[in-house]
Amino acid sequence: MNTDEAKAGINEHVTDLIDQCPHCGASVHIEQLWNDYHRYNNGDLEFYVTFRCKPCEKLLLKTFKFEQNPYSNKTNLSAKGWGDKYPISLEDDLNNEEKEFFPKEVLLDYQEALRCKSIGAHRASCSMFRRALQSSLLILGANHKFDLIKQIEALESLPSDIKDWAHQIRIFGNWGAHPDKDNLKEVNADDAIEAQDFISKFLLYMFIMPEKVKISRAKREEKLNNNGTEPTE
């Protein structure tokens, strides 16, 4: 197809879609408002299509790619499909209130890992989850002169099960940062999902739950002081 046909296809066939809204997080009806395209040097076209989410009425942008036939002397495009979606939605196992319980440097590493994962940069994502782990261990008292394996093993505050979680995060991170060491050429989405699952549980156990227990204990003690007796139920 030529450029006009590609434009007509976008105008006629993607006026209304069912898609996940990055704002409200639901699978919803989105309505096209506007589109335009960019032509790359190799002849490919990338359309930028703006939609409005019908339920929450917020805007989102999706890209659609048409690929030029490299063996044709004239415009000869084929539909490649949808690409990126903006704003980027960060799938997170931890809510904002919980993330306030762990240190800023750990949060920065964790958030960067989520951003990498959201755009399919799986190696970078696993590497940053590994960095979040190591930042956590240093805060928990690990020796900064040790390598990560020894930091995990030498930290007495880590139960054995948590050490196993930490080693899994370390391995995924090594695959992202040092593929030569594990003979792994590709890190896929499932690896990034597993790494996120392990690090979120690690952070929950080591930072979030202890702080929640402190808050709960403080509330109980305040109630005890006010009432004069501690409830038995």
C-alpha positions as a LaTeX table, in Angstrom:
\begin{tabular}{lrrr}
\hline
Residue & $x$ (\AA) & $y$ (\AA) & $z$ (\AA) \\
\hline
Met1 & 0.00 & 0.00 & 0.00 \\
Asn2 & 1.08 & 3.62 & $-0.44$ \\
Thr3 & 1.12 & 6.42 & 2.15 \\
Asp4 & $-2.44$ & 7.61 & 1.42 \\
Glu5 & $-3.77$ & 4.07 & 1.80 \\
Ala6 & $-1.93$ & 3.65 & 5.10 \\
Lys7 & $-3.40$ & 6.95 & 6.35 \\
Ala8 & $-6.88$ & 5.92 & 5.22 \\
Gly9 & $-6.51$ & 2.59 & 7.02 \\
Ile10 & $-5.64$ & 4.33 & 10.29 \\
Asn11 & $-8.55$ & 6.77 & 9.89 \\
Glu12 & $-11.12$ & 4.12 & 8.98 \\
His13 & $-10.20$ & 1.08 & 11.04 \\
Val14 & $-8.83$ & 2.34 & 14.37 \\
Thr15 & $-11.40$ & 4.98 & 15.26 \\
Asp16 & $-12.54$ & 2.93 & 18.28 \\
Leu17 & $-10.64$ & 0.22 & 20.16 \\
Ile18 & $-10.82$ & $-1.82$ & 23.31 \\
Asp19 & $-7.49$ & $-1.46$ & 25.10 \\
Gln20 & $-5.99$ & $-1.12$ & 28.57 \\
Cys21 & $-5.95$ & 2.49 & 29.68 \\
Pro22 & $-2.62$ & 3.45 & 31.36 \\
His23 & $-4.49$ & 5.93 & 33.55 \\
Cys24 & $-7.39$ & 3.93 & 35.00 \\
Gly25 & $-5.81$ & 0.51 & 34.39 \\
Ala26 & $-9.01$ & $-1.05$ & 32.99 \\
Ser27 & $-9.71$ & $-2.66$ & 29.63 \\
Val28 & $-11.87$ & 0.07 & 28.14 \\
His29 & $-13.25$ & 1.74 & 25.04 \\
Ile30 & $-10.80$ & 4.30 & 23.63 \\
Glu31 & $-11.71$ & 6.74 & 20.84 \\
Gln32 & $-9.28$ & 8.15 & 18.26 \\
Leu33 & $-8.95$ & 11.94 & 18.23 \\
Trp34 & $-5.97$ & 12.62 & 15.93 \\
Asn35 & $-3.11$ & 10.97 & 14.05 \\
Asp36 & 0.01 & 11.87 & 12.10 \\
Tyr37 & 3.08 & 9.98 & 10.93 \\
His38 & 6.85 & 10.11 & 10.66 \\
Arg39 & 8.71 & 8.64 & 7.67 \\
Tyr40 & 12.08 & 7.03 & 8.42 \\
Asn41 & 15.04 & 7.11 & 6.04 \\
Asn42 & 14.38 & 3.49 & 5.04 \\
Gly43 & 10.80 & 4.37 & 4.03 \\
Asp44 & 9.04 & 2.92 & 7.08 \\
Leu45 & 6.11 & 4.92 & 8.48 \\
Glu46 & 5.31 & 5.28 & 12.16 \\
Phe47 & 1.89 & 6.70 & 13.00 \\
Tyr48 & 1.23 & 8.52 & 16.26 \\
Val49 & $-2.42$ & 8.06 & 17.19 \\
Thr50 & $-4.03$ & 9.99 & 20.06 \\
Phe51 & $-7.01$ & 8.44 & 21.85 \\
Arg52 & $-9.32$ & 9.44 & 24.66 \\
Cys53 & $-10.35$ & 6.88 & 27.25 \\
Lys54 & $-14.16$ & 6.98 & 27.34 \\
Pro55 & $-14.57$ & 6.13 & 31.08 \\
Cys56 & $-11.85$ & 8.35 & 32.61 \\
Glu57 & $-11.64$ & 10.84 & 29.67 \\
Lys58 & $-7.82$ & 11.04 & 29.83 \\
Leu59 & $-5.58$ & 11.02 & 26.74 \\
Leu60 & $-3.18$ & 8.33 & 25.60 \\
Leu61 & $-0.97$ & 7.88 & 22.56 \\
Lys62 & $-0.22$ & 4.69 & 20.64 \\
Thr63 & 2.20 & 4.13 & 17.78 \\
Phe64 & 1.51 & 2.00 & 14.69 \\
Lys65 & 4.26 & 0.89 & 12.30 \\
Phe66 & 4.12 & 0.33 & 8.53 \\
Glu67 & 7.19 & $-1.33$ & 7.01 \\
Gln68 & 8.52 & $-0.43$ & 3.57 \\
Asn69 & 9.41 & $-3.29$ & 1.19 \\
Pro70 & 13.19 & $-2.86$ & 0.83 \\
Tyr71 & 13.13 & $-4.40$ & $-2.67$ \\
Ser72 & 10.59 & $-1.93$ & $-4.09$ \\
Asn73 & 11.52 & 1.32 & $-5.85$ \\
Lys74 & 8.21 & 2.93 & $-4.90$ \\
Thr75 & 6.24 & 3.20 & $-1.68$ \\
Asn76 & 5.16 & $-0.34$ & $-0.86$ \\
Leu77 & 4.07 & $-0.58$ & 2.77 \\
Ser78 & 2.83 & $-3.48$ & 4.86 \\
Ala79 & 1.21 & $-3.14$ & 8.27 \\
Lys80 & 3.58 & $-4.16$ & 11.07 \\
Gly81 & 1.30 & $-3.47$ & 14.03 \\
Trp82 & 1.02 & $-1.50$ & 17.25 \\
Gly83 & 4.15 & $-0.44$ & 19.08 \\
Asp84 & 4.52 & 1.82 & 22.11 \\
Lys85 & 1.83 & 3.26 & 24.36 \\
Tyr86 & 2.12 & 6.49 & 26.35 \\
Pro87 & 2.00 & 7.34 & 29.17 \\
Ile88 & 3.92 & 4.23 & 30.15 \\
Ser89 & 2.10 & 2.07 & 32.67 \\
Leu90 & 4.36 & 0.61 & 35.36 \\
Glu91 & 3.06 & $-2.76$ & 36.53 \\
Asp92 & 3.95 & $-2.84$ & 40.19 \\
Asp93 & 3.33 & $-5.38$ & 42.95 \\
Leu94 & 3.87 & $-2.72$ & 45.61 \\
Asn95 & 1.64 & 0.31 & 46.19 \\
Asn96 & 2.89 & 3.84 & 46.79 \\
Glu97 & 2.21 & 3.67 & 50.53 \\
Glu98 & 4.32 & 0.51 & 50.85 \\
Lys99 & 7.17 & 2.01 & 48.82 \\
Glu100 & 7.48 & 4.82 & 51.35 \\
Phe101 & 8.84 & 2.24 & 53.79 \\
Phe102 & 12.07 & 1.49 & 51.96 \\
Pro103 & 15.05 & 3.80 & 51.42 \\
Lys104 & 15.19 & 6.35 & 48.62 \\
Glu105 & 18.22 & 4.83 & 46.88 \\
Val106 & 16.49 & 1.44 & 46.75 \\
Leu107 & 13.30 & 3.04 & 45.47 \\
Leu108 & 15.18 & 4.81 & 42.65 \\
Asp109 & 16.75 & 1.55 & 41.48 \\
Tyr110 & 13.44 & $-0.31$ & 41.76 \\
Gln111 & 11.50 & 2.36 & 39.84 \\
Glu112 & 14.12 & 2.46 & 37.08 \\
Ala113 & 13.87 & $-1.34$ & 36.78 \\
Leu114 & 10.09 & $-1.02$ & 36.36 \\
Arg115 & 10.51 & 1.63 & 33.65 \\
Cys116 & 12.96 & $-0.61$ & 31.77 \\
Lys117 & 10.55 & $-3.55$ & 32.06 \\
Ser118 & 7.62 & $-1.46$ & 30.80 \\
Ile119 & 9.36 & $-0.77$ & 27.47 \\
Gly120 & 10.65 & $-4.31$ & 27.00 \\
Ala121 & 14.26 & $-3.60$ & 28.02 \\
His122 & 14.42 & $-6.88$ & 29.90 \\
Arg123 & 18.20 & $-7.11$ & 30.34 \\
Ala124 & 18.33 & $-3.59$ & 31.74 \\
Ser125 & 15.33 & $-4.34$ & 33.96 \\
Cys126 & 16.94 & $-7.45$ & 35.49 \\
Ser127 & 20.19 & $-5.57$ & 36.02 \\
Met128 & 18.40 & $-2.77$ & 37.88 \\
Phe129 & 16.44 & $-5.23$ & 40.05 \\
Arg130 & 19.84 & $-6.70$ & 40.96 \\
Arg131 & 21.11 & $-3.21$ & 41.80 \\
Ala132 & 18.05 & $-2.62$ & 44.01 \\
Leu133 & 18.90 & $-5.85$ & 45.82 \\
Gln134 & 22.51 & $-4.83$ & 46.40 \\
Ser135 & 21.50 & $-1.34$ & 47.55 \\
Ser136 & 19.16 & $-3.01$ & 50.04 \\
Leu137 & 21.86 & $-5.35$ & 51.35 \\
Leu138 & 24.27 & $-2.48$ & 51.94 \\
Ile139 & 21.61 & $-0.61$ & 53.92 \\
Leu140 & 20.93 & $-3.76$ & 55.92 \\
Gly141 & 24.59 & $-3.96$ & 56.88 \\
Ala142 & 26.36 & $-5.96$ & 54.16 \\
Asn143 & 30.08 & $-5.34$ & 53.70 \\
His144 & 30.58 & $-3.13$ & 50.64 \\
Lys145 & 33.95 & $-4.79$ & 49.96 \\
Phe146 & 32.33 & $-8.20$ & 49.37 \\
Asp147 & 30.92 & $-9.36$ & 46.06 \\
Leu148 & 27.15 & $-9.89$ & 45.91 \\
Ile149 & 27.28 & $-13.63$ & 46.60 \\
Lys150 & 29.26 & $-13.12$ & 49.79 \\
Gln151 & 27.13 & $-10.13$ & 50.80 \\
Ile152 & 24.05 & $-12.35$ & 50.68 \\
Glu153 & 25.65 & $-15.26$ & 52.54 \\
Ala154 & 27.40 & $-13.16$ & 55.21 \\
Leu155 & 24.38 & $-11.05$ & 56.20 \\
Glu156 & 23.08 & $-12.73$ & 59.36 \\
Ser157 & 19.78 & $-10.84$ & 59.36 \\
Leu158 & 18.67 & $-12.68$ & 56.21 \\
Pro159 & 16.74 & $-15.94$ & 56.84 \\
Ser160 & 17.74 & $-18.84$ & 54.58 \\
Asp161 & 14.60 & $-18.57$ & 52.42 \\
Ile162 & 15.23 & $-14.85$ & 51.86 \\
Lys163 & 18.82 & $-15.65$ & 50.87 \\
Asp164 & 17.43 & $-18.01$ & 48.24 \\
Trp165 & 15.22 & $-15.19$ & 46.90 \\
Ala166 & 18.21 & $-12.85$ & 46.86 \\
His167 & 20.30 & $-15.35$ & 44.88 \\
Gln168 & 17.52 & $-15.67$ & 42.30 \\
Ile169 & 17.50 & $-11.88$ & 41.85 \\
Arg170 & 21.29 & $-11.93$ & 41.60 \\
Ile171 & 21.22 & $-14.60$ & 38.88 \\
Phe172 & 18.62 & $-12.75$ & 36.78 \\
Gly173 & 20.66 & $-9.57$ & 37.18 \\
Asn174 & 23.82 & $-11.37$ & 36.06 \\
Trp175 & 22.03 & $-12.57$ & 32.94 \\
Gly176 & 21.16 & $-8.95$ & 32.16 \\
Ala177 & 24.58 & $-7.48$ & 32.87 \\
His178 & 27.01 & $-10.34$ & 32.13 \\
Pro179 & 25.63 & $-12.72$ & 29.48 \\
Asp180 & 29.11 & $-14.15$ & 28.87 \\
Lys181 & 29.23 & $-15.59$ & 32.39 \\
Asp182 & 26.04 & $-17.63$ & 32.05 \\
Asn183 & 26.12 & $-18.28$ & 28.29 \\
Leu184 & 22.68 & $-16.70$ & 28.03 \\
Lys185 & 22.18 & $-14.49$ & 24.98 \\
Glu186 & 18.59 & $-13.49$ & 25.61 \\
Val187 & 16.70 & $-12.27$ & 28.66 \\
Asn188 & 12.96 & $-12.42$ & 28.05 \\
Ala189 & 9.84 & $-10.91$ & 29.60 \\
Asp190 & 9.26 & $-13.96$ & 31.83 \\
Asp191 & 12.73 & $-13.50$ & 33.36 \\
Ala192 & 12.00 & $-9.85$ & 34.13 \\
Ile193 & 8.61 & $-10.78$ & 35.65 \\
Glu194 & 10.26 & $-13.41$ & 37.87 \\
Ala195 & 13.00 & $-10.99$ & 38.94 \\
Gln196 & 10.35 & $-8.40$ & 39.85 \\
Asp197 & 8.38 & $-10.99$ & 41.80 \\
Phe198 & 11.43 & $-11.97$ & 43.86 \\
Ile199 & 12.62 & $-8.40$ & 44.56 \\
Ser200 & 9.13 & $-7.19$ & 45.55 \\
Lys201 & 8.82 & $-10.08$ & 48.03 \\
Phe202 & 12.33 & $-9.38$ & 49.33 \\
Leu203 & 11.50 & $-5.69$ & 49.90 \\
Leu204 & 8.17 & $-6.61$ & 51.46 \\
Tyr205 & 9.82 & $-8.94$ & 53.98 \\
Met206 & 12.91 & $-6.88$ & 54.80 \\
Phe207 & 11.56 & $-3.31$ & 54.79 \\
Ile208 & 7.79 & $-3.02$ & 54.51 \\
Met209 & 6.51 & $-5.60$ & 57.02 \\
Pro210 & 8.89 & $-4.54$ & 59.84 \\
Glu211 & 7.71 & $-0.93$ & 59.49 \\
Lys212 & 4.06 & $-1.98$ & 59.39 \\
Val213 & 4.57 & $-4.02$ & 62.56 \\
Lys214 & 6.12 & $-0.97$ & 64.27 \\
Ile215 & 3.12 & 1.17 & 63.28 \\
Ser216 & 0.67 & $-1.49$ & 64.45 \\
Arg217 & 2.50 & $-1.88$ & 67.77 \\
Ala218 & 2.53 & 1.88 & 68.32 \\
Lys219 & $-1.23$ & 2.04 & 67.70 \\
Arg220 & $-1.84$ & $-0.80$ & 70.14 \\
Glu221 & 0.32 & 0.84 & 72.81 \\
Glu222 & $-1.46$ & 4.15 & 72.32 \\
Lys223 & $-4.81$ & 2.43 & 72.73 \\
Leu224 & $-3.52$ & 0.65 & 75.83 \\
Asn225 & $-2.35$ & 3.92 & 77.34 \\
Asn226 & $-5.69$ & 5.57 & 76.63 \\
Asn227 & $-7.84$ & 2.70 & 77.89 \\
Gly228 & $-5.64$ & 1.48 & 80.71 \\
Thr229 & $-5.99$ & $-2.18$ & 79.64 \\
Glu230 & $-4.88$ & $-4.16$ & 76.61 \\
Pro231 & $-7.70$ & $-5.81$ & 74.64 \\
Thr232 & $-7.67$ & $-9.64$ & 74.75 \\
Glu233 & $-9.42$ & $-10.12$ & 71.39 \\
\hline
\end{tabular}
